[in-house]
Amino acid sequence: MALFRKKHRVRNIYEPDYRRYDAISDRKRAERRRTFRRTIAALVFAFLFLMPTVLTFTNSFMASSEISANYGSIFATNTSGGRVYVSKTVNLKFIPDMVTFSQYITVLFKSPEYLMKFWNSVIYVVPIVIFQLFVASLASFGFARYRGKVKQLIFFLYIVLMLMPYQVTLVPNFMVSSRLGIVGTRWAIWLPGIFSPFAVYMLTKYMRRIPYSLYEAASIDGAGEWQIFTQICMPICRGGLASIAILIFIDYWNMVEQPLILLDNEEMYPLSVFLSRINAQEISLAFAVAVIYMVLPMLFFLYGEEYLVEGILYQGGIKE
């Protein structure tokens, strides 16, 4: 009977399972290939996004003649003042033939109107950011703390106004500003910005993630509404306030339509209007002005990057 007995190979427990090792190594190689492809794709997109900024910074050190030779065909006009077809290939150069600081000297010292426009931008944007956050904090606390049909209707109207492009509300803003007699003044820019619905909507969604039991516990301990707002709600919403402040700053730092419609004095225009109206005579200065214009938003973003990410991902929840 032993001749007909099936023989089975008994594997030694100390013998390595090469098939398992091969499967693990195949998964690791596949994961490394995916990581490599993702890294290459991220590098390509990073280069595409950073190329305009790097190009602007390096070209700001070019001489006026070199900038005109490389990009002058884009701004060429015919005898009637209209644009002409660009038949030449634009030469994108990252490294100037000769480094010069003449553009910055002209912008910073010889032409003070550019610095005046820069400070106009600061004067417009900083009060809008501060007071819009102040108004939005009070309004959002009311929407998040108390519920009711009237408040829900008002909040829905806020959402409708936020979804409308600014160009749609530009004519009503002009009419209201004209009735108030503030057209041509800084208040025509400040008031619509301070009472913008964007910050109210974002901060309300942020505050509604705060557990209501936290408010009840504070009320039981004898805290009033102002103490709940200042000592509980605001510290929790610090990341949200910072992220919203960055978004508001970038939005109004780049405004163009508002000053063109609501202001009638070009000396009061912000620097963003100049950058949107570059002509052939100002090509050489445009790169230097653009670099100066980018410094403040970049510093603001780099300083608040951690709060921006926290505000977007965390959204006001309480960490357990």
C-alpha positions in Angstrom: 0.0 0.0 0.0 3.0 2.3 0.5 3.6 2.2 -3.2 0.2 3.8 -3.9 0.6 6.4 -1.1 0.8 9.9 -2.3 4.0 11.7 -1.6 3.7 15.2 -0.4 6.6 17.6 -0.1 6.8 19.0 3.4 8.2 22.6 3.3 10.7 23.5 5.9 9.4 26.3 8.1 12.8 28.0 7.9 12.8 27.9 4.1 12.0 31.4 2.7 8.9 31.9 0.6 10.3 33.4 -2.5 6.9 33.9 -4.2 5.8 36.1 -1.3 9.1 38.1 -1.5 8.6 38.6 -5.3 5.1 39.9 -4.8 6.2 42.4 -2.2 9.1 43.6 -4.3 6.7 43.9 -7.3 4.4 46.1 -5.2 7.3 48.2 -4.0 8.5 48.7 -7.6 5.0 49.7 -8.8 4.7 52.1 -5.9 8.1 53.7 -6.7 7.0 54.0 -10.4 3.8 55.8 -9.3 5.7 58.0 -7.0 8.2 58.9 -9.7 5.4 59.7 -12.2 3.6 61.9 -9.7 6.8 63.7 -8.8 7.5 64.4 -12.5 3.9 65.7 -13.0 4.2 67.9 -9.9 7.5 69.3 -11.1 6.0 70.0 -14.5 3.0 71.8 -13.1 5.2 73.7 -10.6 7.4 74.9 -13.4 4.4 76.0 -15.4 2.9 77.9 -12.5 6.2 79.5 -11.3 7.6 80.3 -14.8 5.7 83.7 -15.1 6.9 84.8 -11.7 10.5 83.8 -12.3 10.3 85.4 -15.8 9.0 88.6 -14.4 11.7 88.7 -11.7 14.6 88.0 -14.0 13.4 90.3 -16.7 13.1 93.2 -14.2 16.9 93.3 -14.3 17.0 93.7 -18.1 17.9 97.0 -19.9 15.1 98.9 -21.6 16.5 98.1 -25.1 16.7 94.4 -24.4 13.1 94.3 -23.1 11.9 96.2 -26.2 13.7 93.8 -28.5 12.3 90.7 -26.8 8.7 91.9 -26.1 8.2 95.0 -28.1 6.3 93.3 -30.9 3.5 92.4 -28.5 2.7 96.1 -27.9 3.2 97.3 -31.4 0.5 99.5 -32.9 -0.3 100.7 -36.4 -0.7 104.3 -37.6 -4.4 104.3 -36.5 -3.6 103.3 -33.0 -4.9 99.7 -33.3 -3.1 96.5 -32.5 -1.1 94.8 -35.2 -0.7 91.1 -35.9 2.4 89.8 -34.1 4.5 88.2 -36.9 7.6 87.8 -34.8 8.3 85.2 -32.3 8.4 86.5 -28.7 11.8 85.8 -27.2 11.3 84.5 -23.6 14.6 85.0 -21.8 15.2 84.0 -18.2 18.8 85.3 -18.0 19.4 88.9 -19.2 22.4 89.7 -21.3 23.4 92.5 -18.9 22.1 92.9 -15.4 21.0 96.4 -14.6 19.0 98.1 -11.8 17.9 101.1 -13.9 14.3 100.0 -13.9 14.1 99.9 -10.1 16.0 103.2 -9.8 13.4 104.8 -12.1 10.4 103.3 -10.3 11.7 103.9 -6.7 13.4 107.3 -7.1 12.8 109.0 -10.5 9.0 108.3 -10.9 7.3 108.7 -7.5 3.8 108.2 -9.1 4.4 104.4 -9.0 5.1 104.4 -5.3 2.1 106.6 -4.8 0.0 104.0 -6.7 1.5 101.3 -4.5 0.6 103.0 -1.3 -2.9 103.7 -2.8 -3.3 99.9 -3.0 -2.2 99.5 0.6 -4.6 102.3 1.7 -7.5 100.6 0.0 -6.8 97.0 0.9 -5.7 97.1 4.5 -8.9 98.8 5.9 -11.1 96.5 3.8 -9.4 93.4 5.3 -9.6 94.6 8.9 -13.1 96.0 8.9 -14.6 93.2 6.7 -13.3 90.7 9.2 -14.7 92.7 12.1 -18.2 93.0 10.5 -18.1 89.4 9.3 -17.1 88.1 12.8 -20.1 89.8 14.4 -22.5 88.8 11.7 -21.2 85.2 11.5 -21.5 84.8 15.3 -25.2 85.8 15.1 -25.8 83.4 12.2 -24.0 80.5 13.9 -25.2 81.1 17.5 -28.9 81.6 16.8 -31.1 79.8 14.4 -34.4 80.9 12.9 -36.3 81.2 9.6 -35.5 84.9 9.2 -31.8 84.4 9.8 -31.8 81.5 7.4 -33.4 83.7 4.7 -30.9 86.5 5.3 -28.1 84.0 5.1 -29.5 82.6 1.9 -29.5 86.2 0.5 -25.8 86.4 1.5 -25.1 83.3 -0.5 -26.9 84.7 -3.6 -25.0 87.9 -3.4 -21.7 86.0 -3.0 -22.4 83.9 -6.1 -23.0 87.0 -8.2 -19.9 88.3 -10.1 -18.8 91.7 -9.0 -19.5 93.1 -12.5 -23.2 92.4 -11.9 -23.3 94.4 -8.6 -21.0 97.2 -10.0 -23.8 99.3 -11.4 -25.9 99.1 -8.2 -22.8 100.0 -6.2 -22.2 103.0 -8.4 -25.8 104.1 -8.0 -25.7 103.8 -4.2 -22.3 105.6 -4.1 -23.7 108.3 -6.3 -26.7 108.8 -4.0 -24.4 108.9 -1.0 -22.1 111.4 -2.8 -19.0 109.4 -2.3 -18.2 108.7 -6.0 -14.6 109.7 -6.6 -13.6 109.2 -3.0 -11.9 106.3 -1.2 -15.2 105.5 0.6 -16.6 104.3 -2.8 -14.0 101.5 -2.6 -14.0 100.9 1.1 -17.8 100.6 1.9 -18.6 97.9 -0.7 -15.5 96.0 0.3 -16.1 96.2 4.0 -19.7 94.8 3.7 -18.9 92.1 1.2 -20.8 88.8 1.9 -17.8 86.5 1.2 -16.2 86.7 4.6 -19.6 86.3 6.3 -20.4 83.1 4.4 -17.0 81.5 5.0 -16.8 82.5 8.7 -20.4 81.3 9.4 -19.7 77.9 8.0 -16.5 77.8 10.1 -18.3 78.8 13.3 -21.1 76.3 12.8 -18.6 73.5 13.3 -18.0 74.6 16.9 -20.0 72.2 19.2 -23.1 73.9 20.6 -22.4 72.2 24.0 -19.4 74.5 24.3 -21.6 77.6 24.2 -24.0 76.0 26.7 -21.2 75.1 29.1 -19.9 78.7 29.0 -23.4 80.0 29.6 -23.8 77.8 32.6 -20.5 79.1 34.0 -21.9 82.6 33.8 -20.3 83.8 30.6 -22.2 86.5 28.6 -22.6 86.6 24.9 -19.7 89.0 24.5 -17.4 86.8 26.6 -18.5 83.7 24.6 -17.7 85.6 21.4 -14.3 87.0 22.4 -13.0 84.3 24.7 -14.3 81.1 23.1 -15.4 81.7 19.5 -12.6 84.0 18.3 -9.7 81.9 19.6 -11.1 78.8 17.9 -11.7 80.7 14.6 -8.2 82.2 14.5 -7.1 79.9 11.7 -10.3 80.6 9.7 -9.8 84.4 10.2 -6.2 84.2 9.0 -7.1 82.2 5.9 -10.1 84.4 5.0 -7.9 87.5 5.5 -5.4 86.1 3.0 -8.1 85.5 0.4 -9.7 88.9 0.9 -6.3 90.6 0.6 -5.4 88.9 -2.6 -8.9 89.6 -4.1 -8.8 93.3 -3.4 -5.1 93.7 -4.1 -5.8 92.8 -7.7 -9.0 94.9 -8.2 -9.3 96.8 -11.4 -12.9 97.4 -12.2 -13.8 99.1 -9.0 -11.3 102.0 -9.3 -12.0 102.5 -13.0 -15.7 102.9 -12.4 -15.9 104.5 -8.9 -12.9 106.8 -9.0 -12.5 109.8 -11.4 -9.0 110.9 -10.4 -6.1 108.8 -11.8 -3.9 109.9 -9.0 -6.1 107.8 -6.7 -5.8 104.6 -8.8 -4.1 101.6 -7.2 -1.1 100.0 -8.8 -3.2 97.1 -10.2 -4.8 99.6 -12.7 -1.4 100.6 -14.0 -0.4 96.9 -14.6 -3.6 96.4 -16.5 -3.0 99.4 -18.8 0.6 98.8 -19.9 1.5 100.4 -23.2 4.5 100.4 -25.4 6.2 103.2 -23.6 6.1 101.5 -20.2 7.2 98.0 -21.1 10.6 98.4 -19.5 9.1 99.5 -16.2 6.3 97.0 -16.1 8.5 94.1 -14.9 10.1 96.1 -12.1 6.7 97.5 -11.0 5.2 93.9 -11.1 8.0 92.6 -8.8 7.4 95.4 -6.3 3.6 94.7 -6.6 4.2 91.0 -5.8 6.3 91.5 -2.7 3.6 92.3 -0.2 1.2 89.5 -1.3 4.0 87.0 -1.3 5.1 88.0 2.2 1.5 88.0 3.4 1.0 84.5 2.0 4.2 83.0 3.3 3.6 84.3 6.7 0.0 83.0 6.9 0.5 79.8 4.8 0.1 77.6 7.9 -3.1 79.4 9.0 -4.4 79.2 5.4 -4.0 75.4 5.2 -5.4 75.0 8.7 -8.4 77.1 7.9 -9.2 75.2 4.7 -8.7 71.7 6.1 -9.7 72.1 9.7 -12.7 74.4 9.2 -13.4 75.2 12.8 -13.8 71.8 14.3 -12.6 70.9 17.8 -9.8 68.4 17.9 -10.6 65.5 20.2 
